[in-house]
Amino acid sequence: MKLEIKHLAPYLPYKIKGRSRNTGTMFIITGFNSRNSITTYGDLDMSDFEGTQLLLRPLSDLTKEIEVNREKFVPIKKFKKTTLLKHVSKYPFDFKDLEFERYDVMLLLFQWHFDVFGLIEGGLAIDINTLKL
């Protein structure tokens, strides 16, 4: 598995952070360019796709208090009736469990930087809980 545009694109509107595998430099990703490089604020080419790891939350954090934009909350409590509720108690679960999740739920998972593609397990993302920010 390798990091692809399809993994990165859903997170772009929500100031997703990345880290260069080579230098350890952390940055906010703003997009990507025609040279297949990640771009950041100031349009710096910080890393190519293969050299970038996203900073994401594991799905197990859905039942824990998180902080987003200075607001603390338990994500699973923000959802009303959803299939996600059935599976979260059985974590770890197969990422295919998200396959038929509602669009509005998926948008919130991207906004809150949850790993919906299994990138942490694939070594393409870093569990944000393991970093000292």
N, C-alpha and C positions, 0 to 999 in steps of 0.2 A: 504494500500500500504506500502511496506517496501523496503528498499534499497537492491538491488540484484547485483550480479556480472555483469549481462547484462547492468545495468545502469552505472556502474563504468568503465568497460573495454574500451569503446570507447574513454574515456578521458585520459587513462593512458599514452599514448605517449606524452601528452601535459602538464605535470606537474600540474595536477589538485590539488587544495588545498582542505583540509577537516578541519572540526572542531569537536572535541569531545563534545558530548552533556553533558557529566559528568563534565569535567574539563574546557571546553572552550579553550583548547589548540588547536592552529592551526598548520597544518603540510602539507607537500607536499606528496601526496600518490604515492608510487612507485609500489604497487601491493597488492596482498593478498596471504595468505598462507593457508596451509592445515587445520589450526585450525579456518578458517573462520574469521581471523583477518585482518585488514588493515595493510599494512607495509609501512614504511616511510624510508627516507634516514637514513642509519645506521642500517637498518633492525629492527627497533623498532616496537613492536606491540603496536600501540597507541590506537587502538579502535577496537571493533568488528563492523561488518556491521551495526547492529541496533543502535549502539552508535555514528555513524558518520554522519555528514551532509556535503555535498559537497558545495563549494562556487561557485556559477554560476551566469551568467547574465540572466535576463529575456529576452524573445524574443522581448519585446518592445524596448530594447536597440539597435536593428538592425538599427533604424533610428537616433540614437544618436551617437555623437563622443565618441569613446572608445580608450583606449591605450593598446596595446599589444606589448611587447618587445620594449618599448620606441617609438613605432610608433603610431601616432594618426590618426584615420580615421573613417569614417562612414561606417559600415559593408555593408549595403544594396547597397552602391555605388560600392562595389567590385564585385558584382554579375552582370552578363550580363542577358540575357533572362532566367528567371526562374519563376516557378510557385509561389515561395515565394513572389515575388514582388506583386502579385495580392492580397495577404492576409495581408501583413504587415500593410497596411493602415486601416485595420479593426480590429486591435488588441483591446481587447483580442480575439483570435480566437482559435478554437479547435486544439489541438496538432495533430489531425489526418490530418490536412492540410499539415503536413510535410511527410506524409506517402509515397507519390510518388515523393519526392524531389530527385534531382540528387545526385549521390554519392559524387561528388566533392564539392557540396554545403554543404552536411552533414559533410564532413571531416573538412571544414572550421568552421562550427558551433561548432564542438567538440574542434577544436584547439583554438578557441576564447572563449571557456568555456560557451557557450550558453546552456540554459536548454531546451533540445529538448524532454525530457520525462515528463515534468510537475512536476518535483521533488520539485520545490519551493512551488507550490500550495499544494503538498502532505505533506509538512513539512519535507521533506528529504534533502532539500538543502536550502541554505541561499542566498538571493539576495545580490550579492556582493556590490551593491550600498548602502546597509544599514549598512555596516561595516566601521569602521574607521581603515584603514590599515596603 
